[in-house]
């Protein structure tokens, strides 16, 4: 699958992009590597966000191999990066489609030629429905799915399709939720009742599968969280079996889809075991993990050890996913012993899941390569443009002008802060750039 990237790659980079050096103004993405920029040599204004090319390549291959072992497909959640260049990498490594969260995402995906989209959300507003239905009308080959969890939502969708005179059915997935959680039916019984209503809305609406986002379960209580996630996934499996037996689903493949970035192993193992029971339906299990490509050094890195234990042989040999994303800043001030103020803050770094953490530090003229930050260093506070780096033992050798790299948790909310991220080799030489469209 080849996306429409040529205009993006050829477009001159505007001088308004944060993190762009003066010498790169007006240079295209495809020519950025020709400038031979080096982060460690001071060629980039900081803060700057970088993606390690070797880790990106490793993670893309790793997920391709995991899904092949599991016998499942992948529709990565594009909201993590909103970067069509990275979408292309995911398609190159075998992605079946892409997942979106909003109607605006769908429009952006289509502008770059994404041919198959799961909108892992529901549409209720007039303008949102209009936007998506227009895309379905414009391209008959566009393969699109969205979620429904209530008769009210179903009726809004049915009425909008009828009013527009859409000449093909809108493909929907029955959304499974959990009591006290986010969207989705709260029980198998609710799911059965709604699925029958969706079936009866044919030919305007076509029920094509069952969906859940088990990532709504989170927190430090591992056993409770894992049980909750597994219960949601098992409900998807149960409804799929019932739907095959009762004939709810429209002709074609039946999709069973779940698997955020924390429990995709549970989704793969549980849903791949579902059988259609001799009904003739072909089942396709689709994972929607988005954060795997960049991974991170905090939240998902901590979860990975547990996932590896759960997955067993399905995990495979060798290392798992690697952190690919870092945000680099300068030490701007050392106002008192044991504290350094750095030039990156809330506008640059994820902080919704946890505060960032110092990964590396580098002093030009002293170090040949970045040095690992001691475990005693931590980020105690973020302002809009500043990070407070403290040392618990008071030993902080940082000086004004030093460079420091921050690791993050939950990459989604770092990508959305950067319209341009640099790809770098392992020596932090710039190999290219990635544009995002949030």
ABEGO torsion letter per residue (X at the ends): XBBBAAAAAABBBBAABBGBBAAABGBBAAAAAAAGBBAAAGABBOBBBBBBAAAAAAAAAAAAAAAAAAGBBBBBBAAAAGBAAAAAAAAAAGBABBBBABAAAAAAAAAAGBABBBBBBBBABAAAAAAAAAAAAABAABBBBBBBABAAAAAAAAAAAAAAGBABBBBBBBBBBBBGBBBEBABAAAAAAAAAAAAAAOAABBBAEBBBBAAABBEABAAAAAAAAAAAAAAAAAAAAAAAAAGABBBEBBBBBBGBAAAAAAAAAAAAABBAGGAGBBBBBBBABAAAAAEBABAAAAAAAAAAAAAEAAAEBEBBBBBABBBBBBBABBABBGBBBBABBAAABBAAABBBBBABBBBBGABABBBBBBAABBBABBBAABBBBBBAAGBBABBBGBBBBBBBBGAAAAAAABABBBBBBAAGBBAEBBBBBX
